[in-house]
Amino acid sequence: MADTAFDLFVIGAGSAGVRAARMSAGFGARVAIAEAYRPGGTCVIRGCIPKKLLVYAAHCREDFEDARAYGWSAEPTFSWPTLIANKNREIAQLEDVYRTLLKTSGVRLIEGRARMLDRNTVDVVGSAYTATHILVATGGWPTLPAIPGIEHCITSNEALELPELPRRVLVVGGGYVAAEFTGIFHGVGATVTLAYRGEQILRGFDLDVRQHLYQELIRRGVDVRVGCEVTGIERRPDGALEARLITAGKVETVVADAVMYATGRHANTDGLGLESADVAMRPDGAVVVDQYSRTSTPNIFAVGDVTQRIALTPVAIREGAAVATTLFGGMATAADHVNVPHAVFSLPPVGVVGLTEAQAREVCAAVKIYKTTFRPLKYTLSGRNERTLMKLVVDADTQRVLGAHMVGPDAPEIIQAIGIAVKAGLTKQDFDSTVAVHPTAAEEFVTLR
């Protein structure tokens, strides 16, 4: 084959694209992958990993405060520039790891923005490449509304690179990203206002989870405003930003040093040339695919956030692996999107798997709810007034556990194991018959009555 001809050409070297490329090469395919920015994609470069590092930093303040009750004394100081520099060093190392993985797997990395010319041809910075199969894995991109002054605002992309910590931050949005960056900025010392136009934050989550996190954010000192619409932002002579908000018909202003928008993400398909290959897209730009991630053009596939199915890195990786197995592994494979555990790394964090109570009531004749709130043992000495929520949603007829929900310390770590039980279809009796590990928070999931 010529140097420009491949069995598979992957557009986007994020988690999904890299997994598909490496596995396909392992099956013996000749593979190339194009990346317009840095190998690693959203998760590694400007998403999950750097964000989680900042979440760790945000936790430290409370840990220092609680330590005094356990006999420790210290007067810590915080440096945002040091945090960002250390984060950048780690991300650079991870980027090198991705480059090495591609090289050792025999995948050719082509750096530059890719654009499809037809169903078998891709252009990257003026060079044309042909492929039997093409995989689109370009991820998502933050969505910004068309309101006056939006040019003064930042998204999660810029928030991870701020040279200095803004003293006052307005976060606009109510989903994963908004909740997580609210916790980050507040945790490291900024005054934070969270404005969301919906009736409650974390739309799509269990109502008890939404209300519990809302109350915990308020208890921590975050100014949370729901039913609140931001209509415009202006730059003041002193350099600060003044945002106009409308809540229940009342117009107010909030002054901030940074306004961060976290109002959703859209499929990153602009300029890809998908129309040249007759690839069908939804009105919002997401690529339409079947259960095997195949698009309307049979030799072209799409995985990850660009399809707007479940926008989670582990799901995208499994979709990429499934495409590789389907094309070169000799077995048509579909990724499983049922009962996917997921977390919000807010402060406190959220862990969820399975159905919400409302969803369960739509599909079951009768539902039983097991729920508890309690103060974590760690806070009994420090006196911190934080409460953990745990909830199980159970089919009353079969006793199968349909959903598990938690808000509190270590929720993401705990829900990973609970996810196995929900995925396996275990019953409430199976939970009850499991001996508790005491004293832990996780034991509540097997002692709920």
GIVEN-V440194 format. One record per backbone hydrogen bond with DSSP energy under -0.5 kcal/mol. NH is the residue of the N-H (numbers start at 0). CO is the residue of the C=O. If there is no record, write none. Layout:
NH & CO
NH & CO
This chain:
4 & 1
5 & 129
6 & 29
7 & 29
8 & 132
9 & 7
9 & 31
10 & 134
11 & 9
11 & 33
13 & 136
17 & 13
18 & 14
19 & 15
20 & 16
21 & 17
22 & 18
23 & 19
24 & 20
25 & 21
26 & 22
27 & 24
28 & 23
30 & 28
31 & 7
32 & 107
33 & 9
34 & 109
39 & 12
40 & 37
43 & 39
44 & 40
45 & 40
45 & 41
46 & 42
48 & 42
50 & 46
51 & 47
52 & 48
53 & 49
54 & 50
55 & 51
56 & 52
57 & 53
58 & 54
59 & 55
59 & 56
60 & 56
61 & 57
62 & 58
63 & 59
64 & 60
65 & 61
66 & 62
67 & 63
67 & 64
68 & 65
69 & 66
70 & 67
71 & 66
82 & 78
83 & 79
84 & 80
85 & 81
86 & 82
87 & 83
88 & 84
89 & 85
90 & 86
91 & 87
92 & 88
93 & 89
94 & 90
95 & 91
96 & 92
97 & 93
98 & 94
99 & 95
100 & 96
101 & 97
102 & 98
103 & 99
104 & 100
105 & 102
106 & 101
107 & 30
108 & 106
109 & 32
109 & 107
110 & 108
111 & 34
114 & 122
115 & 271
116 & 120
117 & 120
120 & 117
121 & 128
122 & 114
123 & 126
124 & 112
126 & 123
128 & 121
129 & 3
130 & 119
131 & 5
132 & 6
133 & 298
134 & 8
135 & 300
136 & 10
136 & 134
140 & 265
142 & 263
146 & 144
147 & 230
149 & 146
151 & 148
152 & 149
153 & 258
158 & 154
159 & 155
160 & 157
161 & 158
165 & 163
168 & 190
169 & 257
170 & 168
170 & 192
171 & 169
171 & 259
172 & 170
172 & 194
174 & 261
178 & 174
179 & 175
180 & 176
181 & 177
182 & 178
183 & 179
184 & 180
185 & 181
186 & 182
187 & 183
188 & 185
189 & 184
190 & 166
191 & 189
192 & 168
193 & 222
194 & 170
194 & 192
195 & 224
201 & 173
204 & 201
209 & 205
210 & 206
211 & 207
212 & 208
213 & 209
214 & 210
215 & 211
216 & 212
217 & 213
218 & 214
219 & 215
220 & 216
220 & 217
221 & 216
222 & 191
223 & 221
224 & 193
224 & 222
225 & 223
226 & 195
226 & 197
227 & 195
228 & 245
230 & 228
230 & 243
231 & 243
232 & 147
233 & 241
235 & 233
235 & 239
238 & 235
240 & 255
241 & 233
242 & 240
242 & 253
243 & 231
244 & 242
244 & 251
245 & 228
246 & 249
247 & 226
249 & 246
251 & 244
253 & 242
255 & 240
256 & 167
257 & 167
259 & 169
259 & 257
260 & 153
260 & 258
261 & 171
261 & 259
262 & 142
265 & 140
267 & 138
268 & 266
271 & 268
275 & 272
276 & 273
277 & 274
278 & 273
279 & 277
281 & 285
284 & 281
286 & 305
287 & 279
289 & 293
292 & 289
294 & 296
294 & 299
297 & 295
299 & 296
300 & 133
301 & 292
302 & 135
305 & 302
306 & 303
307 & 304
308 & 303
310 & 308
311 & 309
315 & 311
316 & 312
317 & 313
318 & 314
319 & 315
320 & 316
321 & 317
322 & 318
323 & 319
324 & 320
325 & 321
326 & 322
327 & 323
328 & 323
328 & 324
330 & 324
334 & 290
336 & 334
340 & 338
341 & 351
343 & 349
345 & 343
347 & 345
349 & 343
350 & 405
351 & 341
352 & 403
354 & 401
359 & 355
360 & 356
361 & 357
361 & 358
362 & 358
362 & 359
363 & 359
367 & 393
369 & 391
371 & 389
373 & 387
375 & 373
375 & 385
378 & 375
379 & 376
381 & 377
382 & 378
385 & 383
387 & 373
388 & 406
389 & 371
390 & 404
391 & 369
392 & 402
393 & 367
393 & 391
394 & 399
395 & 365
395 & 393
396 & 365
398 & 394
400 & 425
401 & 392
401 & 399
402 & 392
403 & 352
404 & 390
405 & 350
406 & 388
407 & 348
410 & 407
413 & 409
414 & 410
415 & 411
416 & 412
416 & 413
417 & 413
418 & 414
419 & 415
419 & 416
420 & 416
421 & 417
422 & 418
423 & 419
424 & 421
425 & 420
427 & 398
430 & 426
431 & 427
432 & 428
433 & 430
434 & 432
437 & 435
443 & 440
444 & 441
445 & 442
446 & 443
447 & 443
